[in-house]
Amino acid sequence: MIDLGLARVGRLLQNTPQNWKAIHVAGTNGKGSICAYLSAMLRSGGGVSCARFTSPHLVDRWDCIAIDDTPVPEELFLDTEERVKRRNAEGGVGATEFELLTATAFEIFHRQNVDYGVIEVGLGGRLDATNVLKQKAVTVIAKIGLDHQSFLGNTVEDIALQKAGIMRRGVPCVVDGTNQPSILRVIEEHAKEVGADLHYPEAVSAPGLEPHQLQNLACAHLALRLARPEDKRSLEDLLPLIRQLEWPGRLQRLDLSKVTGRQQDVLLDGAHNSQSAEALAAYVQRHLRSQGQPVTWVVAATQGKDLDGIFGLLLQPGDRVSAVRFGPVDGMPWVKPSDPAELLAVASKYGVEPCQQHDAGDNSSHDPMQASGPRNGYDEAEWLIESYKKGETPTFIEHIKAGVQALSGDDDAVLVFSGAPTRKETPLSEARSYHNLALANAYFSLLPPSQSATSHPRILLEERALDSYHNILFSTLLFWRHHGVWPARLTLVSHGFKRTRLVAGHCAAIGFPLERVTFVGISPPGTDEGAEGVQLALGQWEEDPHGLNLGTGLSAAVVHVVDDEPQGVRDHFAFKGVPDAGVDNVLHRDILVLEPRPSRILEPVQERFRARVRHHPVLPT
């Protein structure tokens, strides 16, 4: 929910000291990069601790809050967030998600006793939750364009006035002077009313940096000099530091050769309006179209974006476009994806031929999903299910039970429900659907009394996988990410006729030692394991073990391991070198149990794992 205003966040923070000095950055484009430059400059200044709050997050909700350029630990974030949420509930504040996040960030800044906080405005400026700041040292207004018109106004002048609302009397304000004259007039008039002095950075040059990067850098350096006059470093002194800085999602070069086999770098950028698309298009023209080659775009967009304004700048005849649909955004339930078909329809208007288009959002095989209902999945009418899978829902329920039973067999096991959102009808993921089914039917009562709970710290949700290969791969990676140890054993729970594909196919493809794999097969009554469709699917995976050419939707464009020698993948994942110290994986395509094994060699790792499990947050239902 978006509901601009300062009253609620002010109540949340009324007893939280703001002893740190703030640099507040507003703008339509460039404000995140300015924040990144500023925090790097402050951190390198010596003797100064610097916090940063930008939004939205990139991967995890807590990565939007950083101390000295390092994202805060998950445990610190969750503990602080819980305090803020309790304050919100007890006071009947009714704060929005972003107001809770802002209060959490400022509370962490206070707890960490930082000297400076670099704060990016969330939306607009005047009524944005971050404008509750009490000790502004400098404000910055970056490049302004059309965006979020329903909240900020329909003209750039209206939007500029909202962003100018971060100014304070007596506090210097740095303004990007490349803004159009009508925007600058609005800012200057408001500065006179408020009593703030405006400062415009001089033009700078540095080989290898794009024009918009140079302007953002100039704004950041001027803000640094105004906030800390004692810091005499010139921009030339800071350039080596800036060249080492990588701001994820902004003209970011990625090497995906180990997971896709593609030798060329992939460019990742979050251009989300026509102004940022213009900067991206200029970069692509200089660096990727230099020999006149067409460009392959993998695109997704939030509902309501100006697709014509963005695609009209980016696309050229001969380009290829794969349109995808992103899943639910953690902490931002109001953000909805555009339909891939809509994206491709707009791409057609700019010269992209139908044969060069790929709808990756609807090409995945949809696994059954139990959405809701009074019979908790025992009535097939409650399921979203493909017609050819009718009658199989009792088998899926048995798979879920088997996964929980596998979890109950070992106190160190971890259960992962795996599966992305795959249905147009709901943003619910398959993983969440099956987890909810287990809760609704009290399957977790199968666990020993010491383990039973409505939700359990040893139960994780992996919500990205779109096929059985990636159920195994992504769930194993999720466990490693949480616990820092690789599997020693893997137990798969699935239809009996999928044994060969899952074990000899997928496990071998990712380099998992097959002698450590156990398979539990539960098939619908009367299933023909030699059926033509079963053998066809097996043959496809044999020919293409990592799903590169099977048209499996998003998965084909995201993560694949394509080392032809499984030993290479095994070494990359470190499976081979784990001496009986990893995990038991139980997977029904959607269910994965990971079990660490004690080892004298890995005792420190195991102790960190156990501590992590003890303190892992309870997942919401």
PyMOL commands that set and color helices and strands:
alter all, ss='L'
color gray80, all
select helices_A, chain A and resi 7-12+31-43+61-64+74-91+97-111+129-132+149-152+156-164+181-194+211-227+235-244+257-260+274-287+307-314+340-348+354-356+380-382+387-389+393-408+430-440+443-446+468-483+496-509+514-516+532-543+555-558+566-573+603-615
alter helices_A, ss='H'
color red, helices_A
select strands_A, chain A and resi 21-26+50-53+65-67+70-71+116-120+136-141+173-175+198-199+252-254+266-268+296-299+320-323+357-359+369-370+383-384+414-418+459-462+489-494+517-521+584-587+591-594
alter strands_A, ss='S'
color yellow, strands_A
deselect
rebuild
show_as cartoon
